[in-house]
């Protein structure tokens, strides 16, 4: 697996796993109405807006579970994608 970071809409650093945006398992999905009236679901990514996430140089750490998980980053991703993957 390759771990990278991407800049979010508010300038936060979002953890990307194999090019897909990670999701926070502790924040519930947020339903909202789409353009054509259909219901869409938005998931919150694992990002540095959370107090359990820390980014320093080429390492991203999260402490939201029972242990601290550390991810060695390969490179910073330039584009922001909306694809999601669970952490």
N, C-alpha and C positions, 0 to 999 in steps of 0.2 A: 504494500500500500504506500502511496505517496501522500504526504501531508504538506499543504501549502496554506497561505493565508491570502485573503482577498479583502479589499477595502469595502466596507458596507456603506449604506446610505448616509449614516451619521458620522462617517470617518472611523468607525470602529474596525477592528481586525476580526474577520470571520474565518473560522477554521474550515478548510476545504479538504475533503478526503477523496483521493483519486479524481480530482477535478469537479466533485460534487459538493454542494454546500451541506455542512453537517446540520443536524437539528438538535435542539435541547429536549431531552426526554422528560424534563420536569415542568415545562410550560405547555399547557394544553393548546390544541389547535384553535385558531380563531376563524370562525366562519364569517364571510362577508358576501355581499351581493356583487356579482360581476357586471360587465357592460351590457350583456344581453338578458339580464334578470336571473341568470343561473347562480346557484350558491357555489362559492369557491372557498377553499380552506387554505389558510396561511399558517405555516409553522415558523417558530422563532429559531434562528440559527444559534449555534454556539459561538459567542463573540465576546470581545473584551468589554462590552457593556455590562456583562455579568460580573459580580464581585468574585466569583469562583474561578475565573479565567485570567491567566497572566501570559503575556507575550514578552519575551526578551531575546533579542537577536534571532537565532535560528532555532528557538525552542518555544513551544506553546504548552502550557500546563493548565489542567483543570482539576479542581478539588471538590466537585459537586457530588461525588459518590462516597463510598467508604474508603477509598484510597486516592492518592494523587496520581493522575495519569499524565505522562509526559509524551509529547509528540515532537520528534526531530523534523524540522521543516526542510524541504528540499529547495524551494524558491517561492518568491511572492508572485501570486497570480495577478495578471494585469487587468483582465476583464471580470465583471461581476455577473455571475450566472444565477439563475433561480432554481436550479436542480438541487434536490435535498437528499441527504443520506443521514441515517441515525448514527449517533456517536456510540 
